[in-house]
Amino acid sequence: MNLIKIIETRDGSHSLLNEALNETYHSTHGAIQESLHIFIKNGLAFFVNKNNCEGITIFEVGFGTGLNALLALKFATENKIKINYHSIETFPIDAEVICQLNYADLISFPDSKNLFQKIHSCAWGESTAINEFFTLKKQNQSIHEIKLPVETFEIIFFDAFAPAKQPDMWVFPVLEKVTQALKPSGVWVTYCAKGQLKRDLKSLGLRVETLSGPPGKREMVRALKHSQ
Ligand SMILES: C[S@@+](CC[C@H](N)C(=O)[O-])C[C@H]1O[C@@H](n2cnc3c(N)ncnc32)[C@H](O)[C@@H]1O
């Protein structure tokens, strides 16, 4: 039984519905709009403006459709910043579904269609140069099992299914593991703005900011590590 269905969100971009969980991979108000607002504008662009850096490592929880990866690749290419993008996923999406997604039509930059394909066709478990600015390592592994290196990533894209649908992704030991992998100057972003998440991140020593969310969502969370 196929439990994954393509849906169209309000900005015209696709998302997926996981019918077993009755949960979408992105906001139904607009998948691209949401990813741009939370992960690119308030995560990646925020970090780059603040740190004026040339190379960045990003860790993503939940590779899903590869939308965040494609938007980060576009950002890296347009801003000529080298990004190492490491993403984990327990349930890789079938190629027949991926090839129907309209992201590379809507997010246009030179060679975007080929690059989106490359993001998906590259081998799991290996680092692959998608272009001269973007290296991707996808890992078919759960956040519960993976061992993460300490203080390695500049940015965490925490893009798990919602706490109401997958509470095990938001428990303290997971947040602690991910936070330990963040560099001292690092930035942690997510679409979730639950009080318990904010309290847990604060108790892990992060400075938690509640920002306006994308259309259709009141708030989101950005958390900064150490003295920023
Ligand atoms: C909200 S979706 C991610 C959307 C994705 N970032 C994108 O751009 O399309 C959540 C993802 O987390 C994955 N996931 C579920 N359990 C996981 C686990 N234990 N470890 C890592 N990823 C998991 C799901 O399969 C799903 O692809």
The ligand as a Gaussian input file, in Angstrom:
#p B3LYP/6-31G(d) Opt

LIG

0 1
 C        8.634000      17.231000       7.893000
 S        9.321000      15.926000       6.962000
 C       10.834000      16.632000       6.335000
 C       10.669000      17.547000       5.160000
 C       11.966000      17.764000       4.451000
 N       12.946000      18.487000       5.239000
 C       11.786000      18.393000       3.103000
 O       12.459000      19.397000       2.782000
 O       10.989000      17.846000       2.328000
 C        9.978000      14.883000       8.269000
 C       10.897000      13.811000       7.785000
 O       11.522000      13.151000       8.889000
 C       11.690000      11.791000       8.557000
 N       11.884000      10.989000       9.783000
 C       10.935000      10.339000      10.520000
 N       11.511000       9.727000      11.566000
 C       12.836000       9.982000      11.507000
 C       13.943000       9.609000      12.332000
 N       13.778000       8.841000      13.425000
 N       15.169000      10.046000      11.974000
 C       15.335000      10.824000      10.871000
 N       14.314000      11.233000      10.072000
 C       13.084000      10.802000      10.372000
 C       10.376000      11.480000       7.828000
 O       10.442000      10.290000       7.080000
 C       10.195000      12.731000       6.978000
 O       10.823000      12.597000       5.740000

